[in-house]
Amino acid sequence: MVGSLTLVSIITMKIVFLCGSLEPGCDGVGDYIRRLAGELVRQGHHASAIALNDRHLKAQFTGTQHIEGVNFQVLRVPSVWPERSRFHRAKEWINEIQPEWLSLQYVPFAFHLKGLPFRLGGLLLNLAKEVRWHIMFHELWVGMDTKSTKKHILWGMVQRRLIKSLISKLHPHVVQTQTRLYQAQLAKLGVKAEYLPLFANIPNIRQMNTKSTTTRSSADKNIISLVLFGTIHPGAPVDELATEVALYARKKGLQIYLTIIGRCGTEQEHWTAVWQSAGLVVEVLGEQQPERISNVLGNASIGLSTTPIALVEKSGAAAAMLEHGLPVLCVRDPWEARGLKSLNPHPAIFEYRNGHLEEYLAYKRQDFSLGSTVSEVSRQLENTLMKTIRAT
């Protein structure tokens, strides 16, 4: 605990991650926590996790989850339980572990269906009295962009006030976020947040196997493979992209095809139809095991994302592409945050504009990661938390 740290706890630490759900493959933040906790366990720390509002089960689950050769302890409390019962059970579990850190992985909609968790700060504060708080902001509020409706702007104002209230109640020792946009938004609230980059939820199998290579043979030089992985958001100028790709392929005598993989949502059918109507080849693979997804990403030429470039740093799919050495093309209508300048998050991430396809395709994929790996991110988190322990 804060007041009674031993020499051992300065070398290693106990941390409990708090989130909404820990259903494998069904919650991006839950998958993020699994990889991060597994890596911290691999480094010798005691990492565990609690799902405080799990909508994927009817009864509580206490046990272990397995990730990349490592087991870690989890408590999953079902959302059908009354709020007081859920947090009481979490408090009992935390008291048994006696962690130095509680790490809140904040997504407003994970704790309330409308993203308005009014009681969250007080409930969290009651979980443990002598503990350091870490908050990772994965999401902030709705109505952030210049095209937002009045309803979403007002909705976002309430969510913003709830974040201020949460900060004032928990007095976190460390606040982090994975996008520079969110970092700037939190600064406007008077909250100093460190930048902790996102790593992929899909490990790079070829990078883990150092004998493998991602270099294409000369026979593949006339083939360009585009890959679209993860949720496809509406509002993407897919018609413009498909038309430009088809023209470029005919002009250069190339074969350009698209692979759609993962749980992509209803927009998948729209993309498939548009691509085929342009005379292009599209392959829809659907949900696949991580090894298969890694193999597809490892053999692609460029990745496509329908997340706005200002928010792409929080996309696990984009992070997976970067970790596989893929440049990322954000295919989305312009998106700008009110009162903030747009920032280019990464030199290998591009915002699609009609007429610039050749420029995007000229960026060569890498035989090494363009993004941050789980090992690098966990080391950064570890260094920050351990430094804070020594200073307090």
Secondary structure, DSSP 8 states (H G I E B T S, - for coil): -GGG--HHHHHS-EEEEEES---TTT-HHHHHHHHHHHHHHHTT-EEEEEEEEETT-SS-EEEEEEETTEEEEEEEEETTS-HHHHHHHHHHHHHHH--SEEEEEE-HHHHSTTS--TTHHHHHHTT-SS-EEEEEES---S--BTT--HHHHHHHHHHHHHHHHHHHHH--SEEEES-HHHHHHHHHTT---EE-----SS--HHHHSTT------GGGTTEEEEEEES---S---HHHHHHHHHHHHHHHT-EEEEEEES---THHHHHHHHHHHTT-EEEEEES--HHHHHHHHHT-SEEEE-S-TTTGGG-HHHHHHHHTT--EEE-S----BTTS------TTEEE--TT-HHHHHTS---SS-SS--HHHHHHHHHHHHHHHHHH-
